[in-house]
Amino acid sequence: MWPIDPDTPTTDVARGLLGGVLHRRLDDGTRLSGRIVETEAYLGLEDAACHSFHGRRTPRVAAMYLRAGHAYVYRIYGLHLCLNVVTGDEARPEAVLVRALAPLAGAARMRELRGRADDAARLCAGPARLTQALAIGVDLDGHPLDAPPLWLEPGAPVADADVAVGPRVGLSARVASHDWPLRFCVRGDASVSRGTVAPRAARGPVAPRRPR
């Protein structure tokens, strides 16, 4: 596990997670893993798309107020689950959504868990797909991501020229922060989800436009 400093800007964490490896150990000892190829940053109190916007605090979002390095797992549309990496602390409840993985180990088991004969590259190509493929449930909400059964490790760094940045996927134009450039992905990777194509290369830290 590489440590996540709660003082590091969440945009930098989202960019830095690209190339990292997410591991999942199942109850029977099987290890599944994938390289992170797509992330989205959520900037807490000032970000209308974030679950902790304006200090919202409910049992569902409690994990966002933990120290950086914990998992925040939540259900959307009453059906799908999403995995986030908490990046701040109680005063700065921010997180990074892990949107897509390129499978490294356990693709056959991932297909069983997904119940689909997807190509390996598409098994974890989206936040709901990857939680299903890695059997990540709400029981892992609040889990520290430095130990089994779910943990992060460094991987091969991704050069800035190979990173694309753009708006997050699936946000309504009515959300004030819908167009902030907070989605990061590995350019051209087959496991990136099928959302809007990120338009430009990353050239260092990204400063999102704040609402006027």
Residue pairs with C-beta under 8 A, 6 or more apart in sequence:
1 69
1 145
1 146
1 147
1 151
1 152
1 153
2 20
2 152
2 153
2 154
3 69
3 146
4 13
4 68
4 69
4 85
4 87
5 68
6 67
6 68
6 87
6 88
6 89
6 92
8 16
8 68
8 87
9 205
10 41
10 42
10 43
10 44
10 87
10 88
10 94
10 95
10 96
11 41
11 43
11 182
11 205
11 206
11 207
11 208
12 205
13 41
13 68
13 85
13 87
13 96
14 39
14 40
14 41
14 96
14 182
14 184
15 39
15 163
15 184
15 202
15 205
15 206
17 36
17 39
17 85
17 96
17 98
17 152
18 36
18 37
18 38
18 39
18 158
18 163
18 184
18 185
18 186
19 35
19 36
19 154
19 155
19 156
19 157
19 158
19 186
20 35
20 36
20 152
20 153
20 154
20 155
21 33
21 34
21 35
21 36
21 104
21 152
21 153
21 154
21 155
22 33
22 34
22 36
22 98
22 101
22 134
22 150
22 151
22 152
23 31
23 32
23 33
23 148
23 150
23 151
23 152
23 153
24 31
24 32
24 33
24 134
24 135
24 136
24 149
24 150
25 31
25 32
25 148
25 149
25 150
26 32
26 109
26 135
26 149
27 149
30 106
30 109
31 105
31 106
32 103
32 105
32 106
32 109
32 110
32 133
32 134
32 135
33 103
33 104
33 105
33 106
34 101
34 102
34 103
34 104
34 124
34 130
34 134
34 191
35 101
35 102
35 104
35 155
35 156
36 98
36 100
36 101
36 155
37 100
37 101
37 102
37 185
37 186
37 189
37 191
37 192
38 98
38 99
38 100
38 183
38 184
38 185
38 186
38 189
38 191
38 192
38 193
39 96
39 97
39 98
39 99
39 183
39 184
39 185
40 96
40 97
40 99
40 168
40 169
40 182
40 183
40 184
41 87
41 94
41 96
41 97
41 182
41 184
41 208
42 49
42 50
42 51
42 84
42 94
42 95
42 96
42 97
42 182
43 50
43 94
43 177
43 180
43 182
43 208
44 50
44 52
44 53
44 64
44 88
44 92
44 93
44 94
45 52
45 53
45 54
45 55
45 92
45 93
46 53
46 177
46 210
46 211
47 53
47 94
47 177
47 180
48 175
48 176
48 177
48 211
49 168
49 171
49 175
49 177
49 178
50 93
50 94
50 95
51 60
51 61
51 64
51 74
52 61
52 64
52 65
52 93
52 94
57 65
60 74
61 72
61 74
61 93
62 142
63 70
63 71
63 72
63 73
63 86
63 141
63 142
64 72
64 84
64 86
64 93
64 94
64 95
65 89
65 90
65 93
66 72
66 86
66 89
66 90
66 142
67 86
67 89
67 90
68 85
68 86
68 87
68 88
68 89
69 85
69 86
69 144
69 145
69 146
70 85
70 86
70 142
70 143
70 144
70 145
71 83
71 84
71 85
71 86
71 140
71 141
71 142
71 143
71 144
71 145
71 150
72 83
72 84
72 85
72 86
72 95
72 141
72 142
73 81
73 82
73 83
73 84
73 131
73 136
73 137
73 138
73 140
73 141
74 81
74 82
74 84
74 138
74 141
75 81
75 82
75 138
76 82
76 128
80 127
80 128
80 131
80 132
81 128
81 131
81 132
81 136
81 137
81 138
82 97
82 127
82 128
82 131
83 97
83 98
83 127
83 130
83 131
83 136
83 140
84 95
84 96
84 97
84 98
85 95
85 96
85 98
85 145
85 152
86 93
86 94
86 95
87 94
87 95
87 96
88 94
88 95
97 127
98 127
98 130
99 126
99 127
99 130
99 169
99 183
99 185
99 192
99 193
99 195
100 124
100 125
100 126
100 127
100 129
100 130
100 185
100 189
100 191
100 192
100 193
101 124
101 130
101 133
101 134
101 191
102 121
102 124
102 189
102 190
102 191
103 110
103 120
103 121
103 123
103 124
103 133
103 191
107 120
107 123
110 123
110 124
110 133
110 134
111 117
111 118
111 123
113 132
113 133
113 134
113 135
114 123
114 129
114 132
114 133
121 190
121 191
122 129
122 190
122 191
123 129
123 130
123 133
123 191
124 130
124 133
124 134
124 191
125 190
125 191
125 192
125 193
125 194
126 193
126 194
127 193
130 136
131 137
134 150
136 150
140 149
140 150
143 149
143 150
145 151
145 152
146 152
158 186
160 201
160 202
160 203
160 204
161 201
162 186
162 187
162 188
163 184
163 185
163 186
163 187
163 201
163 202
164 184
164 185
164 186
164 187
164 197
164 198
164 199
164 200
164 201
164 202
165 181
165 183
165 184
165 198
165 199
165 200
165 201
165 202
165 206
166 181
166 183
166 196
166 197
166 198
166 199
166 200
167 178
167 179
167 180
167 181
167 182
167 183
167 196
168 178
168 180
168 182
168 183
169 183
169 193
169 195
169 196
170 195
171 177
171 178
172 178
176 211
177 208
177 211
179 209
180 208
180 209
181 206
181 208
181 209
182 206
182 208
183 195
183 198
184 198
184 202
185 192
185 198
186 192
187 198
187 201
